Amino acid sequence: MEWHSVDEGFLDVGPCGFTSAAEVERAIRRLQQRIWDELQITISFGLAANKLVSAIASKLNKPRGFTVVQPGAEGEFLKPLSIGKLPGIGAKMEEALNARGIKLVADILALSESEAKAAFGSGWQEVLAMARGEDESVVETEDWAAKSYSQQETFATDISDFAEIERVAKGMIDDLMPKIRTDGKRVRTMTVKIRYPDFEQMSAGHSLEAASDLETPFYPWVAPLLKKAWLKKRPLRLVSVRFSSVDDRPEQLEMFGATDEKRKRLASAVDALKAKRGGAAVVRGTQITQTPRES
């Protein structure tokens, strides 16, 4: 199982011992029904040969959808869909592409190389691969995911407000650190990645001298890393934060580490409060936006 976002994940059923596609479908339908019976939570599934197509399929018939795409039929499945169904193509970009006559995924596949370059810039080959339903990324299991922790956000519209992007990135730190603490690990390296609307992306990272499971050592590095990665100053479509260099060895106690010890106790208390009352029970100062005063 790979956790992808707050409400989305991927499950690789290959190692589960199923002998037919029909058996897989029956098992997943039973899982969908069990989640509803026990938790009263609606959940949609997409069953496909790769992560890209399964993610798109899962979103087609919410709230309790179940869409199956047979292996080899990925391209035909995608062709009649609107281009906005492809990840990374938001409302603003979809509107611009529609003005070029590109409305369906099939329209992308009909483009010549020069037309694709004009429409999608340097990321045109990635877009064509998506339109064909091609995706070679693997489902990262818990053992693999333990080597890094990451979160990303695709903005509904392109954004160029540095302060807002910094706030969103710090919010990802707030979301990831409780999981790191729960897993009993610490991390040393933070990488910030940005993506432009044409799918070009850049990243920048920084490593602390010592691994930590606290938010505060990483906050000051968000702005410098964003500035280092965001050289072109064009509006952004996506930002992500990734923690790596994971350390699960026992932490050495510092003789003069009273400040960090207080922060750890505070973090544990906040984590417990969030677990008991929900994530919205506690909001860190980095996530509070100021509203203009009325004159």
Backbone as CSV, one residue per row, in Angstrom:
resi,resn,N_x,N_y,N_z,CA_x,CA_y,CA_z,C_x,C_y,C_z
1,MET,0.842,-1.190,0.000,0.000,0.000,0.000,0.879,1.242,0.000
2,GLU,0.606,2.183,-0.888,1.332,3.451,-0.926,0.372,4.591,-0.629
3,TRP,0.675,5.349,0.427,-0.116,6.528,0.746,0.309,7.637,-0.205
4,HIS,-0.669,8.205,-0.953,-0.346,9.207,-1.960,-0.738,10.609,-1.514
5,SER,-1.865,10.733,-0.867,-2.320,12.018,-0.349,-3.274,11.734,0.805
6,VAL,-3.891,12.791,1.318,-4.770,12.618,2.476,-5.870,11.605,2.199
7,ASP,-6.412,11.599,0.985,-7.555,10.736,0.686,-7.320,9.844,-0.532
8,GLU,-6.074,9.507,-0.813,-5.804,8.696,-1.999,-4.596,7.802,-1.752
9,GLY,-4.660,6.592,-2.267,-3.541,5.663,-2.131,-3.558,4.631,-3.232
10,PHE,-2.477,3.860,-3.329,-2.348,2.821,-4.343,-2.091,1.482,-3.669
11,LEU,-2.740,0.438,-4.176,-2.559,-0.908,-3.654,-2.131,-1.820,-4.796
12,ASP,-0.974,-2.453,-4.639,-0.477,-3.405,-5.628,-1.032,-4.776,-5.269
13,VAL,-1.944,-5.291,-6.101,-2.570,-6.581,-5.807,-1.799,-7.739,-6.421
14,GLY,-0.709,-7.430,-7.134,0.086,-8.489,-7.763,0.562,-9.561,-6.800
15,PRO,1.134,-9.175,-5.642,1.647,-10.188,-4.711,0.578,-10.882,-3.874
16,CYS,-0.705,-10.605,-4.124,-1.766,-11.123,-3.251,-2.214,-12.541,-3.600
17,GLY,-1.679,-13.102,-4.669,-1.987,-14.488,-5.008,-3.255,-14.712,-5.808
18,PHE,-3.835,-13.665,-6.382,-5.034,-13.834,-7.206,-4.678,-14.567,-8.502
19,THR,-5.607,-15.368,-8.977,-5.346,-16.171,-10.180,-6.056,-15.642,-11.423
20,SER,-6.929,-14.640,-11.264,-7.632,-14.092,-12.427,-8.048,-12.657,-12.145
21,ALA,-8.293,-11.899,-13.231,-8.741,-10.519,-13.089,-10.107,-10.461,-12.408
22,ALA,-10.956,-11.438,-12.698,-12.282,-11.469,-12.087,-12.188,-11.646,-10.575
23,GLU,-11.225,-12.445,-10.134,-11.030,-12.656,-8.697,-10.565,-11.368,-8.018
24,VAL,-9.699,-10.627,-8.691,-9.236,-9.350,-8.163,-10.407,-8.390,-8.011
25,GLU,-11.241,-8.317,-9.045,-12.376,-7.399,-9.021,-13.336,-7.739,-7.892
26,ARG,-13.617,-9.023,-7.705,-14.532,-9.433,-6.633,-13.972,-9.063,-5.265
27,ALA,-12.658,-9.250,-5.089,-12.030,-8.957,-3.798,-12.095,-7.463,-3.487
28,ILE,-11.850,-6.640,-4.488,-11.869,-5.201,-4.257,-13.285,-4.710,-4.013
29,ARG,-14.255,-5.284,-4.694,-15.653,-4.907,-4.434,-16.050,-5.289,-3.006
30,ARG,-15.563,-6.419,-2.536,-15.844,-6.812,-1.147,-15.202,-5.823,-0.183
31,LEU,-13.975,-5.388,-0.505,-13.295,-4.413,0.340,-14.062,-3.100,0.376
32,GLN,-14.537,-2.655,-0.770,-15.310,-1.416,-0.851,-16.564,-1.507,0.011
33,GLN,-17.251,-2.644,-0.059,-18.463,-2.826,0.726,-18.163,-2.920,2.208
34,ARG,-17.048,-3.569,2.567,-16.695,-3.708,3.979,-16.367,-2.353,4.601
35,ILE,-15.672,-1.500,3.849,-15.351,-0.159,4.347,-16.641,0.611,4.633
36,TRP,-17.610,0.454,3.746,-18.888,1.138,3.961,-19.637,0.548,5.160
37,ASP,-19.687,-0.776,5.257,-20.426,-1.430,6.339,-19.850,-1.085,7.706
38,GLU,-18.514,-1.031,7.808,-17.882,-0.837,9.107,-17.649,0.625,9.462
39,LEU,-17.429,1.467,8.445,-17.062,2.847,8.719,-18.031,3.873,8.144
40,GLN,-18.945,3.441,7.263,-19.857,4.350,6.571,-19.084,5.432,5.818
41,ILE,-17.984,5.043,5.195,-17.177,5.945,4.383,-17.278,5.503,2.928
42,THR,-17.664,6.445,2.060,-17.716,6.118,0.644,-16.312,6.209,0.056
43,ILE,-15.980,5.261,-0.782,-14.650,5.217,-1.378,-14.765,4.704,-2.807
44,SER,-14.016,5.308,-3.703,-14.036,4.914,-5.109,-12.749,4.184,-5.465
45,PHE,-12.863,3.205,-6.347,-11.713,2.428,-6.768,-11.542,2.497,-8.280
46,GLY,-10.289,2.469,-8.692,-9.956,2.311,-10.102,-8.991,1.154,-10.221
47,LEU,-9.344,0.167,-11.014,-8.514,-1.025,-11.173,-7.871,-0.990,-12.551
48,ALA,-6.540,-0.916,-12.590,-5.818,-0.818,-13.861,-4.407,-1.356,-13.687
49,ALA,-3.688,-1.422,-14.805,-2.351,-2.015,-14.794,-1.281,-1.065,-14.290
50,ASN,-1.583,0.248,-14.187,-0.587,1.176,-13.665,-1.241,2.255,-12.801
51,LYS,-0.412,2.995,-12.089,-0.897,3.979,-11.121,-1.619,5.141,-11.795
52,LEU,-1.093,5.623,-12.916,-1.702,6.757,-13.608,-3.149,6.466,-13.975
53,VAL,-3.367,5.365,-14.672,-4.713,5.047,-15.167,-5.643,4.679,-14.016
54,SER,-5.135,3.976,-13.021,-5.998,3.615,-11.894,-6.454,4.857,-11.135
55,ALA,-5.562,5.852,-11.007,-5.937,7.087,-10.310,-7.021,7.833,-11.073
56,ILE,-6.879,7.923,-12.402,-7.897,8.596,-13.212,-9.215,7.835,-13.144
57,ALA,-9.138,6.511,-13.233,-10.346,5.680,-13.204,-11.087,5.820,-11.882
58,SER,-10.351,5.948,-10.795,-10.992,6.017,-9.475,-11.800,7.292,-9.284
59,LYS,-11.491,8.313,-10.073,-12.166,9.610,-9.911,-13.380,9.772,-10.826
60,LEU,-13.638,8.816,-11.684,-14.675,9.010,-12.700,-16.093,8.903,-12.169
61,ASN,-16.318,8.019,-11.231,-17.701,7.757,-10.813,-17.865,7.857,-9.302
62,LYS,-17.366,8.948,-8.738,-17.515,9.147,-7.300,-18.987,9.398,-6.960
63,PRO,-19.432,9.102,-5.721,-18.610,8.816,-4.554,-18.306,7.336,-4.314
64,ARG,-19.047,6.407,-4.925,-18.772,4.981,-4.699,-18.533,4.297,-6.036
65,GLY,-17.636,4.887,-6.812,-17.370,4.354,-8.137,-16.453,3.141,-8.109
66,PHE,-16.544,2.378,-9.170,-15.630,1.244,-9.362,-15.435,1.084,-10.869
67,THR,-14.267,1.498,-11.355,-13.993,1.485,-12.786,-12.821,0.562,-13.069
68,VAL,-13.026,-0.370,-13.996,-12.001,-1.344,-14.350,-11.489,-1.049,-15.756
69,VAL,-10.171,-0.947,-15.901,-9.541,-0.759,-17.210,-8.673,-1.978,-17.478
70,GLN,-9.012,-2.730,-18.492,-8.285,-3.951,-18.788,-6.868,-3.649,-19.273
71,PRO,-5.892,-4.491,-18.947,-4.522,-4.295,-19.433,-4.482,-4.208,-20.959
72,GLY,-3.784,-3.227,-21.472,-3.698,-3.021,-22.915,-4.739,-2.070,-23.452
73,ALA,-5.739,-1.724,-22.616,-6.821,-0.844,-23.063,-6.678,0.563,-22.492
74,GLU,-5.508,0.888,-21.927,-5.324,2.174,-21.258,-5.553,3.353,-22.213
75,GLY,-4.942,3.283,-23.405,-5.076,4.371,-24.366,-6.511,4.586,-24.808
76,GLU,-7.215,3.501,-25.118,-8.607,3.607,-25.559,-9.502,4.130,-24.451
77,PHE,-9.186,3.772,-23.214,-9.956,4.262,-22.070,-9.820,5.773,-21.932
78,LEU,-8.606,6.295,-22.150,-8.347,7.716,-21.940,-8.821,8.598,-23.092
79,LYS,-8.816,8.089,-24.288,-9.094,8.922,-25.472,-10.341,9.789,-25.367
80,PRO,-11.484,9.264,-24.944,-12.703,10.108,-24.935,-12.812,11.043,-23.738
81,LEU,-11.858,10.996,-22.811,-11.943,11.828,-21.611,-11.472,13.246,-21.904
82,SER,-11.988,14.206,-21.154,-11.526,15.579,-21.292,-10.089,15.678,-20.799
83,ILE,-9.321,16.603,-21.361,-7.906,16.711,-21.019,-7.691,17.073,-19.551
84,GLY,-8.691,17.671,-18.927,-8.584,18.023,-17.524,-8.505,16.821,-16.600
85,LYS,-8.793,15.635,-17.118,-8.689,14.422,-16.305,-7.240,14.001,-16.113
86,LEU,-6.339,14.490,-16.955,-4.934,14.135,-16.816,-4.323,14.927,-15.670
87,PRO,-3.499,14.298,-14.837,-2.888,15.019,-13.706,-2.000,16.151,-14.195
88,GLY,-2.091,17.287,-13.518,-1.260,18.428,-13.867,-1.909,19.413,-14.808
89,ILE,-3.041,19.034,-15.402,-3.747,19.953,-16.294,-4.930,20.538,-15.526
90,GLY,-4.726,21.728,-14.983,-5.764,22.388,-14.204,-6.729,23.170,-15.072
91,ALA,-7.640,23.877,-14.426,-8.709,24.574,-15.141,-8.164,25.639,-16.095
92,LYS,-7.169,26.392,-15.643,-6.634,27.464,-16.468,-5.923,26.921,-17.707
93,MET,-5.125,25.878,-17.506,-4.419,25.279,-18.641,-5.407,24.591,-19.589
94,GLU,-6.427,23.957,-19.034,-7.434,23.302,-19.863,-8.145,24.321,-20.751
95,GLU,-8.440,25.483,-20.188,-9.095,26.541,-20.961,-8.214,27.004,-22.117
96,ALA,-6.908,27.158,-21.831,-5.979,27.590,-22.885,-5.848,26.540,-23.969
97,LEU,-5.816,25.265,-23.576,-5.707,24.185,-24.568,-6.990,24.053,-25.383
98,ASN,-8.129,24.255,-24.731,-9.398,24.207,-25.455,-9.438,25.258,-26.563
99,ALA,-8.833,26.422,-26.280,-8.780,27.489,-27.284,-7.958,27.065,-28.507
100,ARG,-7.048,26.115,-28.306,-6.252,25.568,-29.414,-6.961,24.408,-30.105
101,GLY,-8.150,24.062,-29.619,-8.881,22.935,-30.192,-8.544,21.612,-29.550
102,ILE,-7.817,21.656,-28.439,-7.424,20.434,-27.728,-8.363,20.260,-26.546
103,LYS,-9.357,19.413,-26.706,-10.379,19.257,-25.682,-10.395,17.864,-25.065
104,LEU,-10.101,16.867,-25.874,-10.096,15.485,-25.404,-8.676,14.937,-25.408
105,VAL,-8.467,13.856,-24.653,-7.160,13.211,-24.658,-6.802,12.759,-26.067
106,ALA,-7.803,12.339,-26.831,-7.563,11.930,-28.216,-6.974,13.069,-29.042
107,ASP,-7.345,14.289,-28.738,-6.811,15.444,-29.473,-5.312,15.613,-29.226
108,ILE,-4.862,15.260,-28.020,-3.426,15.332,-27.718,-2.668,14.337,-28.584
109,LEU,-3.214,13.147,-28.706,-2.550,12.098,-29.478,-2.491,12.427,-30.963
110,ALA,-3.388,13.295,-31.430,-3.424,13.652,-32.846,-2.451,14.774,-33.196
111,LEU,-1.785,15.372,-32.196,-0.881,16.489,-32.442,0.416,16.026,-33.091
112,SER,0.945,16.867,-33.952,2.284,16.615,-34.472,3.299,16.991,-33.391
113,GLU,4.559,16.648,-33.604,5.574,16.968,-32.602,5.687,18.475,-32.391
114,SER,5.660,19.236,-33.472,5.782,20.689,-33.356,4.564,21.277,-32.638
115,GLU,3.381,20.734,-32.910,2.171,21.218,-32.242,2.196,20.884,-30.749
116,ALA,2.694,19.695,-30.430,2.776,19.290,-29.027,3.764,20.169,-28.268
117,LYS,4.889,20.482,-28.906,5.877,21.355,-28.270,5.296,22.747,-28.035
118,ALA,4.535,23.245,-29.008,3.940,24.575,-28.869,2.898,24.606,-27.762
119,ALA,2.178,23.505,-27.592,1.095,23.460,-26.603,1.604,23.192,-25.193
120,PHE,2.635,22.325,-25.061,3.042,21.873,-23.739,4.483,22.212,-23.374
121,GLY,5.200,22.869,-24.262,6.560,23.269,-23.948,7.483,22.083,-23.766
122,SER,8.441,22.215,-22.842,9.465,21.185,-22.666,8.914,19.885,-22.091
123,GLY,7.690,19.916,-21.535,7.106,18.698,-20.976,6.216,17.943,-21.941
124,TRP,6.330,18.237,-23.239,5.392,17.644,-24.216,5.476,16.121,-24.276
125,GLN,6.669,15.545,-24.152,6.795,14.095,-24.227,6.127,13.407,-23.038
126,GLU,6.232,14.026,-21.863,5.569,13.478,-20.680,4.056,13.499,-20.843
127,VAL,3.542,14.575,-21.436,2.098,14.675,-21.652,1.625,13.614,-22.641
128,LEU,2.370,13.411,-23.711,1.992,12.392,-24.695,2.004,11.003,-24.069
129,ALA,2.984,10.735,-23.219,3.036,9.436,-22.550,1.817,9.243,-21.655
130,MET,1.436,10.295,-20.927,0.235,10.216,-20.097,-1.000,9.970,-20.943
131,ALA,-1.096,10.662,-22.077,-2.265,10.512,-22.941,-2.378,9.088,-23.489
132,ARG,-1.252,8.417,-23.626,-1.268,7.018,-24.076,-1.519,6.046,-22.927
133,GLY,-1.554,6.579,-21.704,-1.789,5.719,-20.540,-0.542,5.010,-20.074
134,GLU,0.628,5.567,-20.368,1.893,4.927,-20.008,2.387,5.443,-18.662
135,ASP,2.757,4.552,-17.793,3.271,4.925,-16.470,4.057,3.744,-15.915
136,GLU,5.343,3.948,-15.710,6.202,2.872,-15.225,6.516,2.996,-13.734
137,SER,5.929,3.977,-13.055,6.201,4.132,-11.628,5.633,2.944,-10.854
138,VAL,6.316,2.570,-9.793,5.904,1.402,-9.016,5.179,1.846,-7.754
139,VAL,4.382,0.956,-7.216,3.723,1.209,-5.935,4.768,1.053,-4.845
140,GLU,4.983,2.110,-4.084,5.987,2.092,-3.027,5.356,1.558,-1.749
141,THR,5.795,0.393,-1.319,5.243,-0.224,-0.119,5.750,0.506,1.111
142,GLU,5.242,0.136,2.273,5.644,0.799,3.516,7.150,0.679,3.751
143,ASP,7.715,-0.488,3.423,9.158,-0.651,3.634,9.943,0.346,2.798
144,TRP,9.483,0.567,1.550,10.163,1.522,0.676,9.866,2.949,1.113
145,ALA,8.592,3.195,1.455,8.200,4.552,1.823,8.916,5.021,3.080
146,ALA,9.332,4.069,3.928,10.021,4.444,5.148,11.355,5.124,4.859
147,LYS,11.838,5.018,3.624,13.098,5.657,3.254,12.897,7.135,2.931
148,SER,11.673,7.544,2.770,11.386,8.952,2.525,9.926,9.230,2.859
149,TYR,9.629,10.494,3.082,8.267,10.950,3.359,8.016,12.152,2.457
150,SER,6.911,12.159,1.749,6.679,13.273,0.836,5.203,13.610,0.738
151,GLN,4.951,14.831,0.312,3.592,15.303,0.071,3.656,16.373,-1.003
152,GLN,2.626,16.474,-1.815,2.600,17.484,-2.864,1.208,18.073,-2.980
153,GLU,1.146,19.247,-3.585,-0.145,19.894,-3.835,-0.142,20.484,-5.233
154,THR,-1.151,20.115,-6.007,-1.360,20.699,-7.329,-2.391,21.807,-7.181
155,PHE,-2.018,23.015,-7.528,-2.908,24.155,-7.350,-4.014,24.156,-8.396
156,ALA,-5.205,24.570,-8.001,-6.339,24.619,-8.925,-6.080,25.607,-10.056
157,THR,-5.403,26.695,-9.745,-4.984,27.665,-10.751,-3.517,27.973,-10.521
158,ASP,-2.812,28.341,-11.570,-1.386,28.662,-11.439,-1.203,29.779,-10.420
159,ILE,-0.143,29.677,-9.638,0.037,30.610,-8.531,1.450,31.181,-8.546
160,SER,1.557,32.468,-8.237,2.865,33.133,-8.202,3.088,33.881,-6.894
161,ASP,2.195,33.721,-5.933,2.293,34.367,-4.630,3.287,33.586,-3.763
162,PHE,4.489,34.142,-3.596,5.547,33.427,-2.875,5.116,33.099,-1.447
163,ALA,4.502,34.061,-0.771,4.104,33.847,0.623,3.117,32.696,0.751
164,GLU,2.189,32.594,-0.191,1.201,31.507,-0.143,1.850,30.160,-0.423
165,ILE,2.759,30.124,-1.381,3.444,28.876,-1.696,4.307,28.433,-0.513
166,GLU,4.958,29.389,0.138,5.748,29.066,1.332,4.841,28.523,2.436
167,ARG,3.678,29.126,2.596,2.731,28.653,3.617,2.302,27.217,3.337
168,VAL,1.993,26.923,2.075,1.573,25.574,1.702,2.688,24.574,1.976
169,ALA,3.928,24.930,1.624,5.062,24.030,1.853,5.271,23.765,3.338
170,LYS,5.148,24.804,4.165,5.295,24.610,5.607,4.155,23.758,6.161
171,GLY,2.982,23.876,5.548,1.866,23.027,5.952,2.158,21.557,5.690
172,MET,2.918,21.285,4.627,3.303,19.905,4.339,4.247,19.377,5.408
173,ILE,5.150,20.233,5.881,6.026,19.838,6.986,5.168,19.476,8.202
174,ASP,4.153,20.310,8.477,3.261,20.053,9.611,2.533,18.720,9.464
175,ASP,2.188,18.355,8.231,1.474,17.099,7.994,2.396,15.887,8.071
176,LEU,3.634,16.033,7.607,4.541,14.893,7.510,5.231,14.557,8.831
177,MET,5.579,15.567,9.610,6.345,15.316,10.830,5.628,14.414,11.846
178,PRO,4.303,14.569,12.055,3.645,13.636,12.984,3.782,12.177,12.557
179,LYS,3.736,11.916,11.262,3.905,10.535,10.780,5.331,10.060,11.049
180,ILE,6.293,10.945,10.827,7.688,10.588,11.091,7.883,10.255,12.569
181,ARG,7.276,11.067,13.429,7.379,10.797,14.861,6.683,9.492,15.229
182,THR,5.500,9.263,14.652,4.762,8.031,14.929,5.574,6.806,14.537
183,ASP,6.307,6.913,13.441,7.135,5.797,12.972,8.430,5.649,13.775
184,GLY,8.657,6.582,14.699,9.862,6.509,15.508,11.129,6.809,14.741
185,LYS,11.017,7.699,13.754,12.170,8.019,12.915,12.492,9.500,12.976
186,ARG,13.652,9.837,12.423,14.065,11.222,12.257,14.603,11.384,10.847
187,VAL,14.604,12.597,10.334,15.054,12.838,8.955,16.069,13.974,8.944
188,ARG,16.935,13.942,7.943,17.996,14.951,7.892,17.907,15.841,6.665
189,THR,17.306,15.335,5.579,17.307,16.070,4.313,15.891,16.452,3.900
190,MET,15.718,17.704,3.529,14.439,18.177,2.987,14.663,18.672,1.558
191,THR,13.799,18.231,0.643,13.860,18.659,-0.756,12.539,19.310,-1.133
192,VAL,12.613,20.491,-1.702,11.428,21.201,-2.185,11.432,21.150,-3.704
193,LYS,10.313,20.732,-4.286,10.197,20.643,-5.748,9.062,21.537,-6.220
194,ILE,9.284,22.218,-7.345,8.223,23.020,-7.955,8.019,22.551,-9.395
195,ARG,6.793,22.740,-9.888,6.493,22.367,-11.282,5.724,23.499,-11.941
196,TYR,6.145,23.845,-13.165,5.462,24.873,-13.946,4.287,24.252,-14.717
197,PRO,3.389,25.061,-15.256,2.250,24.523,-16.000,2.637,23.673,-17.207
198,ASP,3.836,23.891,-17.769,4.254,23.089,-18.923,4.982,21.816,-18.502
199,PHE,4.880,21.469,-17.195,5.422,20.239,-16.617,6.933,20.282,-16.381
200,GLU,7.590,21.381,-16.722,8.992,21.514,-16.353,9.074,21.648,-14.837
201,GLN,10.034,20.991,-14.220,10.130,21.034,-12.776,11.580,21.183,-12.328
202,MET,11.746,21.758,-11.143,13.055,21.970,-10.547,12.950,21.661,-9.056
203,SER,14.087,21.342,-8.441,14.076,21.040,-7.022,15.361,21.533,-6.370
204,ALA,15.312,21.683,-5.069,16.479,22.084,-4.286,16.350,21.451,-2.910
205,GLY,17.485,21.058,-2.332,17.443,20.387,-1.045,18.496,20.896,-0.072
206,HIS,18.301,20.541,1.186,19.248,20.921,2.238,19.244,19.830,3.302
207,SER,20.417,19.534,3.839,20.556,18.532,4.890,21.003,19.190,6.192
208,LEU,20.330,18.831,7.276,20.736,19.311,8.594,21.992,18.581,9.055
209,GLU,22.670,19.133,10.025,23.839,18.459,10.579,23.436,17.186,11.309
210,ALA,22.274,17.211,11.928,21.778,16.039,12.647,20.310,15.827,12.308
211,ALA,19.901,14.567,12.199,18.512,14.247,11.866,17.578,14.725,12.979
212,SER,16.354,15.071,12.601,15.388,15.601,13.566,13.989,15.085,13.247
213,ASP,13.131,15.077,14.261,11.711,14.761,14.051,10.845,15.948,14.439
214,LEU,11.439,17.144,14.410,10.722,18.364,14.738,10.552,19.255,13.509
215,GLU,9.488,20.029,13.509,9.226,20.934,12.395,10.193,22.119,12.369
216,THR,10.499,22.646,13.541,11.209,23.927,13.626,12.562,23.987,12.918
217,PRO,13.389,22.923,12.916,14.674,23.042,12.208,14.530,23.186,10.703
218,PHE,13.368,22.758,10.161,13.190,22.778,8.711,12.477,24.025,8.202
219,TYR,11.668,24.656,9.070,10.933,25.846,8.639,11.830,26.903,7.975
220,PRO,12.990,27.252,8.580,13.782,28.344,7.994,14.335,28.050,6.605
221,TRP,14.327,26.772,6.208,14.909,26.410,4.921,13.895,26.407,3.786
222,VAL,12.611,26.540,4.103,11.594,26.493,3.050,11.780,27.632,2.052
223,ALA,11.871,28.858,2.548,12.005,30.017,1.648,13.279,29.957,0.812
224,PRO,14.473,29.685,1.400,15.684,29.605,0.577,15.623,28.525,-0.488
225,LEU,15.034,27.377,-0.155,14.957,26.293,-1.131,13.972,26.628,-2.254
226,LEU,12.861,27.275,-1.893,11.916,27.713,-2.917,12.578,28.693,-3.884
227,LYS,13.320,29.655,-3.342,13.992,30.642,-4.187,15.034,29.986,-5.086
228,LYS,15.706,28.966,-4.565,16.739,28.285,-5.343,16.125,27.472,-6.483
229,ALA,14.978,26.835,-6.214,14.336,26.011,-7.243,13.533,26.844,-8.234
230,TRP,12.930,27.934,-7.748,11.999,28.724,-8.549,12.745,29.869,-9.241
231,LEU,13.667,29.523,-10.114,14.521,30.528,-10.748,13.801,31.321,-11.837
232,LYS,12.873,30.701,-12.542,12.229,31.357,-13.685,11.106,32.302,-13.275
233,LYS,10.686,32.231,-12.021,9.680,33.155,-11.492,8.360,33.138,-12.258
234,ARG,8.127,32.084,-13.007,6.829,31.940,-13.670,5.829,31.346,-12.681
235,PRO,4.525,31.528,-12.914,3.538,30.913,-12.028,3.744,29.406,-11.931
236,LEU,3.404,28.855,-10.783,3.614,27.437,-10.524,2.303,26.667,-10.565
237,ARG,2.415,25.390,-10.924,1.272,24.491,-10.890,1.324,23.575,-9.670
238,LEU,2.541,23.232,-9.198,2.670,22.242,-8.132,3.862,22.564,-7.251
239,VAL,3.735,22.230,-5.973,4.869,22.296,-5.052,4.836,21.040,-4.195
240,SER,6.012,20.518,-3.862,6.062,19.337,-3.012,7.233,19.441,-2.043
241,VAL,7.109,18.710,-0.937,8.161,18.624,0.071,8.454,17.152,0.307
242,ARG,9.747,16.818,0.336,10.154,15.424,0.564,11.245,15.385,1.625
243,PHE,11.083,14.478,2.589,12.094,14.247,3.604,12.783,12.914,3.339
244,SER,14.095,12.905,3.388,14.858,11.680,3.178,16.014,11.628,4.171
245,SER,16.973,10.751,3.915,18.049,10.493,4.884,17.422,10.143,6.233
246,VAL,16.585,9.104,6.212,15.821,8.701,7.394,16.727,7.948,8.371
247,ASP,16.605,8.276,9.622,17.414,7.666,10.679,16.476,7.104,11.735
248,ASP,16.584,5.804,12.004,15.739,5.209,13.041,16.571,4.691,14.216
249,ARG,17.818,5.121,14.299,18.649,4.737,15.429,18.219,5.511,16.681
250,PRO,18.473,4.964,17.870,18.135,5.694,19.105,18.812,7.056,19.120
251,GLU,18.074,8.075,19.521,18.616,9.428,19.525,19.511,9.643,20.733
252,GLN,20.662,10.273,20.481,21.575,10.586,21.568,21.048,11.779,22.360
253,LEU,21.017,11.667,23.666,20.554,12.765,24.505,21.668,13.790,24.666
254,GLU,21.326,15.063,24.487,22.301,16.141,24.593,22.253,16.758,25.996
255,MET,23.410,17.035,26.548,23.483,17.598,27.887,22.760,18.942,27.956
256,PHE,22.875,19.731,26.859,22.274,21.053,26.856,21.098,21.119,25.879
257,GLY,20.369,20.024,25.761,19.280,19.976,24.791,17.918,20.231,25.395
258,ALA,17.859,21.070,26.414,16.591,21.318,27.106,15.547,21.909,26.184
259,THR,15.974,22.821,25.289,15.017,23.477,24.393,14.366,22.465,23.466
260,ASP,15.181,21.592,22.850,14.629,20.568,21.963,13.733,19.606,22.729
261,GLU,14.098,19.293,23.967,13.288,18.382,24.754,11.905,18.983,25.010
262,LYS,11.844,20.279,25.276,10.555,20.946,25.460,9.744,20.914,24.170
263,ARG,10.428,21.136,23.041,9.736,21.098,21.752,9.201,19.707,21.455
264,LYS,9.939,18.681,21.845,9.480,17.310,21.625,8.224,17.018,22.447
265,ARG,8.237,17.480,23.704,7.054,17.270,24.539,5.851,18.012,23.966
266,LEU,6.087,19.235,23.492,5.008,20.002,22.889,4.490,19.312,21.633
267,ALA,5.410,18.816,20.792,5.009,18.129,19.561,4.183,16.891,19.876
268,SER,4.594,16.131,20.891,3.844,14.935,21.280,2.438,15.300,21.750
269,ALA,2.340,16.390,22.506,1.026,16.829,22.988,0.131,17.256,21.829
270,VAL,0.706,17.981,20.858,-0.061,18.423,19.690,-0.509,17.222,18.866
271,ASP,0.397,16.253,18.672,0.048,15.044,17.911,-1.114,14.307,18.572
272,ALA,-1.060,14.194,19.897,-2.125,13.496,20.622,-3.453,14.233,20.494
273,LEU,-3.404,15.562,20.547,-4.624,16.359,20.421,-5.229,16.223,19.029
274,LYS,-4.372,16.233,18.007,-4.855,16.063,16.637,-5.476,14.689,16.446
275,ALA,-4.832,13.670,17.022,-5.350,12.306,16.884,-6.706,12.153,17.563
276,LYS,-6.894,12.879,18.666,-8.134,12.762,19.422,-9.265,13.579,18.824
277,ARG,-8.937,14.801,18.364,-9.987,15.715,17.927,-9.967,16.052,16.443
278,GLY,-9.005,15.472,15.731,-8.928,15.763,14.304,-7.867,16.793,14.003
279,GLY,-7.356,16.772,12.751,-6.258,17.636,12.354,-6.541,19.112,12.493
280,ALA,-7.815,19.511,12.387,-8.153,20.933,12.440,-8.203,21.472,13.869
281,ALA,-8.009,20.587,14.858,-8.096,21.034,16.246,-6.968,21.984,16.606
282,VAL,-5.808,21.801,15.960,-4.649,22.648,16.240,-4.103,23.162,14.919
283,VAL,-3.948,24.457,14.817,-3.391,25.072,13.613,-2.138,25.827,13.994
284,ARG,-1.026,25.512,13.358,0.228,26.189,13.657,0.224,27.604,13.087
285,GLY,1.061,28.449,13.665,1.119,29.840,13.235,1.465,30.005,11.776
286,THR,2.217,29.048,11.204,2.592,29.150,9.793,1.393,29.073,8.863
287,GLN,0.260,28.537,9.372,-0.917,28.342,8.530,-1.994,29.393,8.746
288,ILE,-1.719,30.350,9.604,-2.693,31.416,9.865,-2.450,32.552,8.884
289,THR,-3.459,32.848,8.098,-3.349,33.944,7.131,-4.008,35.178,7.691
290,GLN,-3.373,36.317,7.471,-3.907,37.561,7.976,-4.969,38.119,7.036
291,THR,-6.033,38.610,7.618,-7.076,39.250,6.811,-6.968,40.762,6.951
292,PRO,-7.162,41.493,5.884,-7.042,42.954,5.975,-8.024,43.540,6.975
293,ARG,-7.569,44.531,7.750,-8.468,45.194,8.688,-9.421,46.119,7.954
294,GLU,-10.620,46.189,8.479,-11.593,47.092,7.874,-11.255,48.534,8.236
295,SER,-11.318,49.400,7.270,-11.002,50.815,7.525,-12.230,51.556,8.013
